[in-house]
Amino acid sequence: MSKNNSAPVNAKNNGVPRHIAIIMDGNGRWATKRFMPRFAGHAKGVKTINKVVNACIDRGVEYLTLFAFSSENWRRPPDEVSLLMQLFRKVLIGEIKQMGERNIRLKVVGDLSKFDKDLQTMVHNAESETAANTGLTLTICANYGGRWDIVNACNKLVASGVKQEDITEEQLSANLAMAYAPDPDMLIRTGGEARVSNFLLWQLAYSEYYFTDTFWPDFDGKALDEAIESFQKRERRFGKTSEQIRAQ
Ligand code: FPP
């Protein structure tokens, strides 16, 4: 497995971010505003995923990571959890052919052991079927939590017998669930909240954060361009001074 996320990654050509991570928030409020059930917001949210995946491919983004279901989302009403699982199944069955056509490599990260066995099999099959694709790497975070990811990485290190004095940031990074990807250049959160909600806690250390009031079902290519434009205006210093950055 290639490992490439130990150091902050500059945006490609200071232009389009290589890796965008998104917290897709606001589905429920989008639906409620329209006197529709929350589920309608999630269903529309899936359509938005499709649009944003295509927009990312068109713009040359290499990695897109979506927070679909957090470890805390089990606390939602059972009906809503069950409907989200159904949608996940639908996405895995319905989109897999198109993923091949669009050269997308699908990865699903999180504690999948809590999902039904058939869903786990579907995830496994979808990952295998798309493993050789060389275009966008689309990661769906499901039953994922940043703290879970870090604790998991620590457990793997301990199990591998690594000595305490040999533990480094690079080794910890290499044992995280998304060790195959560079750290996100940009985090987008839709829906008006300005928090990280236990998403990729370790990997977001040097990411540029972009918060928008737009509800996820209303997010689209134009909204993505606005986010990218904001990203492009920022100076990523990684602890250095502006003068040092300009002299590079
Ligand atoms: C947050 O909106 C969204 C989620 C918890 C789930 C995101 C899921 C999808 C976009 C659809 C399912 C996709 C897959 C791949 C299964 P919210 O319900 O918290 O919105 P609210 O804050 O307005 O209530």
Residues whose N, C-alpha, C, O or C-beta is under 5 A from the ligand:
A	BS01	FPP	M24 D25 G26 N27 G28 R29 W30 H42 G45 V46 F67 A68 L84 L87 F88 V91
